[in-house]
Amino acid sequence: MPNDDIMTVKELADYLKIAEKTAYRFASEGKVPGFKVGSAWRFRKSEIDRWISEQERKEVNDG
């Protein structure tokens, strides 16, 4: 998958290994970077990868 591939909620859930419902909730609550196309959520893989790195840094600093 190239870095700027656009993912759906299902693809995001698979990528993060979480339930689709959880991925949708994270998007709705602004917990993951995403955008809407009409009523459908979409996510840029490069932004999700950056978000993952930020979460890992928070864990190290908070741990």
PDB file of N, CA, C and O in Angstrom:
ATOM      1  N   MET A   1       0.849  -1.184   0.000  1.00  0.00           N
ATOM      2  CA  MET A   1       0.000   0.000   0.000  1.00  0.00           C
ATOM      3  C   MET A   1       0.894   1.246   0.000  1.00  0.00           C
ATOM      4  O   MET A   1       1.659   1.438   0.945  1.00  0.00           O
ATOM      5  N   PRO A   2       0.821   2.094  -1.027  1.00  0.00           N
ATOM      6  CA  PRO A   2       1.598   3.340  -0.993  1.00  0.00           C
ATOM      7  C   PRO A   2       1.187   4.198   0.203  1.00  0.00           C
ATOM      8  O   PRO A   2       0.084   4.057   0.731  1.00  0.00           O
ATOM      9  N   ASN A   3       2.088   5.090   0.623  1.00  0.00           N
ATOM     10  CA  ASN A   3       1.855   5.882   1.834  1.00  0.00           C
ATOM     11  C   ASN A   3       0.594   6.724   1.819  1.00  0.00           C
ATOM     12  O   ASN A   3       0.009   6.954   2.878  1.00  0.00           O
ATOM     13  N   ASP A   4       0.148   7.197   0.653  1.00  0.00           N
ATOM     14  CA  ASP A   4      -1.020   8.070   0.640  1.00  0.00           C
ATOM     15  C   ASP A   4      -2.298   7.355   0.220  1.00  0.00           C
ATOM     16  O   ASP A   4      -3.263   8.000  -0.191  1.00  0.00           O
ATOM     17  N   ASP A   5      -2.311   6.032   0.318  1.00  0.00           N
ATOM     18  CA  ASP A   5      -3.543   5.311   0.029  1.00  0.00           C
ATOM     19  C   ASP A   5      -4.636   5.778   0.971  1.00  0.00           C
ATOM     20  O   ASP A   5      -4.387   6.090   2.135  1.00  0.00           O
ATOM     21  N   ILE A   6      -5.843   5.820   0.449  1.00  0.00           N
ATOM     22  CA  ILE A   6      -7.006   6.195   1.239  1.00  0.00           C
ATOM     23  C   ILE A   6      -7.676   4.909   1.718  1.00  0.00           C
ATOM     24  O   ILE A   6      -7.900   3.983   0.937  1.00  0.00           O
ATOM     25  N   MET A   7      -7.992   4.866   3.004  1.00  0.00           N
ATOM     26  CA  MET A   7      -8.614   3.682   3.585  1.00  0.00           C
ATOM     27  C   MET A   7     -10.043   3.979   4.023  1.00  0.00           C
ATOM     28  O   MET A   7     -10.375   5.106   4.389  1.00  0.00           O
ATOM     29  N   THR A   8     -10.878   2.951   3.979  1.00  0.00           N
ATOM     30  CA  THR A   8     -12.240   3.016   4.507  1.00  0.00           C
ATOM     31  C   THR A   8     -12.202   2.672   5.997  1.00  0.00           C
ATOM     32  O   THR A   8     -11.149   2.330   6.535  1.00  0.00           O
ATOM     33  N   VAL A   9     -13.345   2.765   6.648  1.00  0.00           N
ATOM     34  CA  VAL A   9     -13.428   2.386   8.063  1.00  0.00           C
ATOM     35  C   VAL A   9     -13.045   0.915   8.228  1.00  0.00           C
ATOM     36  O   VAL A   9     -12.320   0.564   9.159  1.00  0.00           O
ATOM     37  N   LYS A  10     -13.526   0.063   7.337  1.00  0.00           N
ATOM     38  CA  LYS A  10     -13.203  -1.371   7.424  1.00  0.00           C
ATOM     39  C   LYS A  10     -11.704  -1.592   7.269  1.00  0.00           C
ATOM     40  O   LYS A  10     -11.104  -2.359   8.022  1.00  0.00           O
ATOM     41  N   GLU A  11     -11.099  -0.921   6.291  1.00  0.00           N
ATOM     42  CA  GLU A  11      -9.658  -1.070   6.076  1.00  0.00           C
ATOM     43  C   GLU A  11      -8.864  -0.539   7.267  1.00  0.00           C
ATOM     44  O   GLU A  11      -7.862  -1.132   7.666  1.00  0.00           O
ATOM     45  N   LEU A  12      -9.316   0.584   7.834  1.00  0.00           N
ATOM     46  CA  LEU A  12      -8.661   1.129   9.025  1.00  0.00           C
ATOM     47  C   LEU A  12      -8.752   0.134  10.181  1.00  0.00           C
ATOM     48  O   LEU A  12      -7.768  -0.116  10.878  1.00  0.00           O
ATOM     49  N   ALA A  13      -9.936  -0.424  10.372  1.00  0.00           N
ATOM     50  CA  ALA A  13     -10.131  -1.400  11.447  1.00  0.00           C
ATOM     51  C   ALA A  13      -9.206  -2.601  11.256  1.00  0.00           C
ATOM     52  O   ALA A  13      -8.585  -3.068  12.210  1.00  0.00           O
ATOM     53  N   ASP A  14      -9.118  -3.095  10.034  1.00  0.00           N
ATOM     54  CA  ASP A  14      -8.218  -4.220   9.748  1.00  0.00           C
ATOM     55  C   ASP A  14      -6.768  -3.826  10.019  1.00  0.00           C
ATOM     56  O   ASP A  14      -6.010  -4.592  10.614  1.00  0.00           O
ATOM     57  N   TYR A  15      -6.391  -2.632   9.580  1.00  0.00           N
ATOM     58  CA  TYR A  15      -5.018  -2.151   9.730  1.00  0.00           C
ATOM     59  C   TYR A  15      -4.631  -2.019  11.204  1.00  0.00           C
ATOM     60  O   TYR A  15      -3.520  -2.375  11.596  1.00  0.00           O
ATOM     61  N   LEU A  16      -5.559  -1.505  12.014  1.00  0.00           N
ATOM     62  CA  LEU A  16      -5.295  -1.311  13.443  1.00  0.00           C
ATOM     63  C   LEU A  16      -5.647  -2.541  14.281  1.00  0.00           C
ATOM     64  O   LEU A  16      -5.383  -2.589  15.482  1.00  0.00           O
ATOM     65  N   LYS A  17      -6.252  -3.536  13.620  1.00  0.00           N
ATOM     66  CA  LYS A  17      -6.679  -4.767  14.300  1.00  0.00           C
ATOM     67  C   LYS A  17      -7.651  -4.463  15.440  1.00  0.00           C
ATOM     68  O   LYS A  17      -7.499  -4.930  16.568  1.00  0.00           O
ATOM     69  N   ILE A  18      -8.661  -3.653  15.089  1.00  0.00           N
ATOM     70  CA  ILE A  18      -9.736  -3.313  16.019  1.00  0.00           C
ATOM     71  C   ILE A  18     -11.067  -3.559  15.308  1.00  0.00           C
ATOM     72  O   ILE A  18     -11.094  -3.772  14.096  1.00  0.00           O
ATOM     73  N   ALA A  19     -12.153  -3.529  16.049  1.00  0.00           N
ATOM     74  CA  ALA A  19     -13.478  -3.716  15.466  1.00  0.00           C
ATOM     75  C   ALA A  19     -13.851  -2.503  14.609  1.00  0.00           C
ATOM     76  O   ALA A  19     -13.439  -1.378  14.892  1.00  0.00           O
ATOM     77  N   GLU A  20     -14.637  -2.751  13.561  1.00  0.00           N
ATOM     78  CA  GLU A  20     -15.107  -1.652  12.709  1.00  0.00           C
ATOM     79  C   GLU A  20     -15.857  -0.610  13.528  1.00  0.00           C
ATOM     80  O   GLU A  20     -15.688   0.591  13.319  1.00  0.00           O
ATOM     81  N   LYS A  21     -16.679  -1.070  14.454  1.00  0.00           N
ATOM     82  CA  LYS A  21     -17.458  -0.160  15.302  1.00  0.00           C
ATOM     83  C   LYS A  21     -16.528   0.761  16.094  1.00  0.00           C
ATOM     84  O   LYS A  21     -16.809   1.950  16.247  1.00  0.00           O
ATOM     85  N   THR A  22     -15.431   0.214  16.591  1.00  0.00           N
ATOM     86  CA  THR A  22     -14.451   1.002  17.346  1.00  0.00           C
ATOM     87  C   THR A  22     -13.773   2.016  16.435  1.00  0.00           C
ATOM     88  O   THR A  22     -13.584   3.168  16.826  1.00  0.00           O
ATOM     89  N   ALA A  23     -13.405   1.604  15.229  1.00  0.00           N
ATOM     90  CA  ALA A  23     -12.770   2.512  14.268  1.00  0.00           C
ATOM     91  C   ALA A  23     -13.707   3.669  13.939  1.00  0.00           C
ATOM     92  O   ALA A  23     -13.281   4.821  13.874  1.00  0.00           O
ATOM     93  N   TYR A  24     -14.978   3.360  13.732  1.00  0.00           N
ATOM     94  CA  TYR A  24     -15.964   4.399  13.428  1.00  0.00           C
ATOM     95  C   TYR A  24     -16.106   5.359  14.611  1.00  0.00           C
ATOM     96  O   TYR A  24     -16.176   6.574  14.425  1.00  0.00           O
ATOM     97  N   ARG A  25     -16.148   4.815  15.814  1.00  0.00           N
ATOM     98  CA  ARG A  25     -16.270   5.657  17.018  1.00  0.00           C
ATOM     99  C   ARG A  25     -15.052   6.560  17.169  1.00  0.00           C
ATOM    100  O   ARG A  25     -15.190   7.748  17.458  1.00  0.00           O
ATOM    101  N   PHE A  26     -13.847   5.995  16.972  1.00  0.00           N
ATOM    102  CA  PHE A  26     -12.626   6.797  17.043  1.00  0.00           C
ATOM    103  C   PHE A  26     -12.689   7.954  16.051  1.00  0.00           C
ATOM    104  O   PHE A  26     -12.320   9.080  16.383  1.00  0.00           O
ATOM    105  N   ALA A  27     -13.156   7.679  14.837  1.00  0.00           N
ATOM    106  CA  ALA A  27     -13.258   8.726  13.813  1.00  0.00           C
ATOM    107  C   ALA A  27     -14.271   9.786  14.236  1.00  0.00           C
ATOM    108  O   ALA A  27     -13.993  10.983  14.165  1.00  0.00           O
ATOM    109  N   SER A  28     -15.432   9.347  14.672  1.00  0.00           N
ATOM    110  CA  SER A  28     -16.496  10.273  15.075  1.00  0.00           C
ATOM    111  C   SER A  28     -16.080  11.159  16.239  1.00  0.00           C
ATOM    112  O   SER A  28     -16.492  12.315  16.324  1.00  0.00           O
ATOM    113  N   GLU A  29     -15.260  10.615  17.138  1.00  0.00           N
ATOM    114  CA  GLU A  29     -14.806  11.361  18.314  1.00  0.00           C
ATOM    115  C   GLU A  29     -13.522  12.139  18.057  1.00  0.00           C
ATOM    116  O   GLU A  29     -13.013  12.809  18.956  1.00  0.00           O
ATOM    117  N   GLY A  30     -12.993  12.056  16.834  1.00  0.00           N
ATOM    118  CA  GLY A  30     -11.773  12.786  16.495  1.00  0.00           C
ATOM    119  C   GLY A  30     -10.512  12.175  17.084  1.00  0.00           C
ATOM    120  O   GLY A  30      -9.492  12.855  17.196  1.00  0.00           O
ATOM    121  N   LYS A  31     -10.566  10.912  17.460  1.00  0.00           N
ATOM    122  CA  LYS A  31      -9.400  10.257  18.063  1.00  0.00           C
ATOM    123  C   LYS A  31      -8.381   9.811  17.023  1.00  0.00           C
ATOM    124  O   LYS A  31      -7.207   9.634  17.347  1.00  0.00           O
ATOM    125  N   VAL A  32      -8.813   9.628  15.779  1.00  0.00           N
ATOM    126  CA  VAL A  32      -7.897   9.302  14.680  1.00  0.00           C
ATOM    127  C   VAL A  32      -8.088  10.343  13.582  1.00  0.00           C
ATOM    128  O   VAL A  32      -9.194  10.855  13.404  1.00  0.00           O
ATOM    129  N   PRO A  33      -7.021  10.662  12.840  1.00  0.00           N
ATOM    130  CA  PRO A  33      -7.150  11.644  11.767  1.00  0.00           C
ATOM    131  C   PRO A  33      -7.902  11.055  10.578  1.00  0.00           C
ATOM    132  O   PRO A  33      -7.514  10.023  10.030  1.00  0.00           O
ATOM    133  N   GLY A  34      -8.969  11.719  10.196  1.00  0.00           N
ATOM    134  CA  GLY A  34      -9.760  11.252   9.065  1.00  0.00           C
ATOM    135  C   GLY A  34     -10.573  12.388   8.490  1.00  0.00           C
ATOM    136  O   GLY A  34     -10.564  13.504   9.010  1.00  0.00           O
ATOM    137  N   PHE A  35     -11.276  12.094   7.412  1.00  0.00           N
ATOM    138  CA  PHE A  35     -12.128  13.095   6.780  1.00  0.00           C
ATOM    139  C   PHE A  35     -13.331  12.389   6.180  1.00  0.00           C
ATOM    140  O   PHE A  35     -13.310  11.179   5.951  1.00  0.00           O
ATOM    141  N   LYS A  36     -14.368  13.153   5.933  1.00  0.00           N
ATOM    142  CA  LYS A  36     -15.586  12.578   5.377  1.00  0.00           C
ATOM    143  C   LYS A  36     -15.702  12.898   3.896  1.00  0.00           C
ATOM    144  O   LYS A  36     -15.394  14.003   3.450  1.00  0.00           O
ATOM    145  N   VAL A  37     -16.153  11.907   3.151  1.00  0.00           N
ATOM    146  CA  VAL A  37     -16.539  12.078   1.753  1.00  0.00           C
ATOM    147  C   VAL A  37     -18.030  11.779   1.755  1.00  0.00           C
ATOM    148  O   VAL A  37     -18.447  10.622   1.806  1.00  0.00           O
ATOM    149  N   GLY A  38     -18.825  12.842   1.698  1.00  0.00           N
ATOM    150  CA  GLY A  38     -20.257  12.664   1.903  1.00  0.00           C
ATOM    151  C   GLY A  38     -20.473  12.239   3.342  1.00  0.00           C
ATOM    152  O   GLY A  38     -20.099  12.954   4.271  1.00  0.00           O
ATOM    153  N   SER A  39     -21.075  11.078   3.524  1.00  0.00           N
ATOM    154  CA  SER A  39     -21.298  10.580   4.890  1.00  0.00           C
ATOM    155  C   SER A  39     -20.301   9.488   5.276  1.00  0.00           C
ATOM    156  O   SER A  39     -20.374   8.939   6.376  1.00  0.00           O
ATOM    157  N   ALA A  40     -19.371   9.173   4.374  1.00  0.00           N
ATOM    158  CA  ALA A  40     -18.423   8.079   4.619  1.00  0.00           C
ATOM    159  C   ALA A  40     -17.077   8.600   5.107  1.00  0.00           C
ATOM    160  O   ALA A  40     -16.536   9.558   4.554  1.00  0.00           O
ATOM    161  N   TRP A  41     -16.541   7.966   6.142  1.00  0.00           N
ATOM    162  CA  TRP A  41     -15.226   8.318   6.663  1.00  0.00           C
ATOM    163  C   TRP A  41     -14.139   7.740   5.782  1.00  0.00           C
ATOM    164  O   TRP A  41     -14.266   6.626   5.273  1.00  0.00           O
ATOM    165  N   ARG A  42     -13.065   8.501   5.603  1.00  0.00           N
ATOM    166  CA  ARG A  42     -11.881   8.046   4.873  1.00  0.00           C
ATOM    167  C   ARG A  42     -10.645   8.463   5.661  1.00  0.00           C
ATOM    168  O   ARG A  42     -10.664   9.444   6.405  1.00  0.00           O
ATOM    169  N   PHE A  43      -9.568   7.696   5.482  1.00  0.00           N
ATOM    170  CA  PHE A  43      -8.342   7.903   6.255  1.00  0.00           C
ATOM    171  C   PHE A  43      -7.141   7.768   5.339  1.00  0.00           C
ATOM    172  O   PHE A  43      -7.067   6.840   4.534  1.00  0.00           O
ATOM    173  N   ARG A  44      -6.205   8.690   5.460  1.00  0.00           N
ATOM    174  CA  ARG A  44      -4.961   8.632   4.701  1.00  0.00           C
ATOM    175  C   ARG A  44      -3.969   7.771   5.482  1.00  0.00           C
ATOM    176  O   ARG A  44      -3.690   8.042   6.650  1.00  0.00           O
ATOM    177  N   LYS A  45      -3.443   6.739   4.838  1.00  0.00           N
ATOM    178  CA  LYS A  45      -2.543   5.810   5.520  1.00  0.00           C
ATOM    179  C   LYS A  45      -1.355   6.539   6.138  1.00  0.00           C
ATOM    180  O   LYS A  45      -0.946   6.217   7.254  1.00  0.00           O
ATOM    181  N   SER A  46      -0.799   7.512   5.430  1.00  0.00           N
ATOM    182  CA  SER A  46       0.363   8.242   5.958  1.00  0.00           C
ATOM    183  C   SER A  46       0.011   8.969   7.259  1.00  0.00           C
ATOM    184  O   SER A  46       0.836   9.035   8.171  1.00  0.00           O
ATOM    185  N   GLU A  47      -1.208   9.514   7.352  1.00  0.00           N
ATOM    186  CA  GLU A  47      -1.627  10.204   8.572  1.00  0.00           C
ATOM    187  C   GLU A  47      -1.884   9.212   9.706  1.00  0.00           C
ATOM    188  O   GLU A  47      -1.602   9.503  10.868  1.00  0.00           O
ATOM    189  N   ILE A  48      -2.418   8.051   9.365  1.00  0.00           N
ATOM    190  CA  ILE A  48      -2.644   7.016  10.380  1.00  0.00           C
ATOM    191  C   ILE A  48      -1.309   6.520  10.920  1.00  0.00           C
ATOM    192  O   ILE A  48      -1.163   6.318  12.126  1.00  0.00           O
ATOM    193  N   ASP A  49      -0.331   6.321  10.033  1.00  0.00           N
ATOM    194  CA  ASP A  49       1.001   5.889  10.479  1.00  0.00           C
ATOM    195  C   ASP A  49       1.631   6.924  11.410  1.00  0.00           C
ATOM    196  O   ASP A  49       2.258   6.566  12.407  1.00  0.00           O
ATOM    197  N   ARG A  50       1.465   8.202  11.085  1.00  0.00           N
ATOM    198  CA  ARG A  50       1.988   9.277  11.937  1.00  0.00           C
ATOM    199  C   ARG A  50       1.264   9.265  13.290  1.00  0.00           C
ATOM    200  O   ARG A  50       1.890   9.433  14.336  1.00  0.00           O
ATOM    201  N   TRP A  51      -0.052   9.067  13.259  1.00  0.00           N
ATOM    202  CA  TRP A  51      -0.849   9.008  14.489  1.00  0.00           C
ATOM    203  C   TRP A  51      -0.384   7.842  15.368  1.00  0.00           C
ATOM    204  O   TRP A  51      -0.269   7.988  16.585  1.00  0.00           O
ATOM    205  N   ILE A  52      -0.117   6.690  14.755  1.00  0.00           N
ATOM    206  CA  ILE A  52       0.377   5.527  15.504  1.00  0.00           C
ATOM    207  C   ILE A  52       1.691   5.876  16.194  1.00  0.00           C
ATOM    208  O   ILE A  52       1.878   5.556  17.368  1.00  0.00           O
ATOM    209  N   SER A  53       2.599   6.528  15.475  1.00  0.00           N
ATOM    210  CA  SER A  53       3.888   6.925  16.060  1.00  0.00           C
ATOM    211  C   SER A  53       3.685   7.856  17.247  1.00  0.00           C
ATOM    212  O   SER A  53       4.371   7.732  18.262  1.00  0.00           O
ATOM    213  N   GLU A  54       2.742   8.792  17.121  1.00  0.00           N
ATOM    214  CA  GLU A  54       2.450   9.716  18.218  1.00  0.00           C
ATOM    215  C   GLU A  54       1.908   8.956  19.427  1.00  0.00           C
ATOM    216  O   GLU A  54       2.260   9.268  20.565  1.00  0.00           O
ATOM    217  N   GLN A  55       1.057   7.965  19.187  1.00  0.00           N
ATOM    218  CA  GLN A  55       0.497   7.170  20.287  1.00  0.00           C
ATOM    219  C   GLN A  55       1.603   6.398  20.991  1.00  0.00           C
ATOM    220  O   GLN A  55       1.610   6.287  22.217  1.00  0.00           O
ATOM    221  N   GLU A  56       2.540   5.866  20.208  1.00  0.00           N
ATOM    222  CA  GLU A  56       3.660   5.129  20.799  1.00  0.00           C
ATOM    223  C   GLU A  56       4.520   6.045  21.661  1.00  0.00           C
ATOM    224  O   GLU A  56       4.962   5.648  22.739  1.00  0.00           O
ATOM    225  N   ARG A  57       4.762   7.274  21.192  1.00  0.00           N
ATOM    226  CA  ARG A  57       5.556   8.234  21.970  1.00  0.00           C
ATOM    227  C   ARG A  57       4.841   8.598  23.267  1.00  0.00           C
ATOM    228  O   ARG A  57       5.478   8.720  24.313  1.00  0.00           O
ATOM    229  N   LYS A  58       3.524   8.770  23.205  1.00  0.00           N
ATOM    230  CA  LYS A  58       2.750   9.085  24.412  1.00  0.00           C
ATOM    231  C   LYS A  58       2.876   7.965  25.430  1.00  0.00           C
ATOM    232  O   LYS A  58       3.031   8.220  26.624  1.00  0.00           O
ATOM    233  N   GLU A  59       2.808   6.724  24.960  1.00  0.00           N
ATOM    234  CA  GLU A  59       2.930   5.567  25.858  1.00  0.00           C
ATOM    235  C   GLU A  59       4.279   5.575  26.567  1.00  0.00           C
ATOM    236  O   GLU A  59       4.353   5.327  27.770  1.00  0.00           O
ATOM    237  N   VAL A  60       5.342   5.859  25.823  1.00  0.00           N
ATOM    238  CA  VAL A  60       6.694   5.878  26.395  1.00  0.00           C
ATOM    239  C   VAL A  60       6.807   7.002  27.419  1.00  0.00           C
ATOM    240  O   VAL A  60       7.359   6.805  28.502  1.00  0.00           O
ATOM    241  N   ASN A  61       6.282   8.187  27.078  1.00  0.00           N
ATOM    242  CA  ASN A  61       6.384   9.339  27.979  1.00  0.00           C
ATOM    243  C   ASN A  61       5.483   9.202  29.202  1.00  0.00           C
ATOM    244  O   ASN A  61       5.841   9.652  30.291  1.00  0.00           O
ATOM    245  N   ASP A  62       4.317   8.583  29.027  1.00  0.00           N
ATOM    246  CA  ASP A  62       3.380   8.423  30.143  1.00  0.00           C
ATOM    247  C   ASP A  62       3.712   7.214  31.006  1.00  0.00           C
ATOM    248  O   ASP A  62       3.359   7.158  32.184  1.00  0.00           O
ATOM    249  N   GLY A  63       4.411   6.228  30.389  1.00  0.00           N
ATOM    250  CA  GLY A  63       4.654   4.964  31.068  1.00  0.00           C
ATOM    251  C   GLY A  63       5.635   5.089  32.154  1.00  0.00           C
ATOM    252  O   GLY A  63       5.945   4.102  32.822  1.00  0.00           O
TER     253      GLY A  63
END
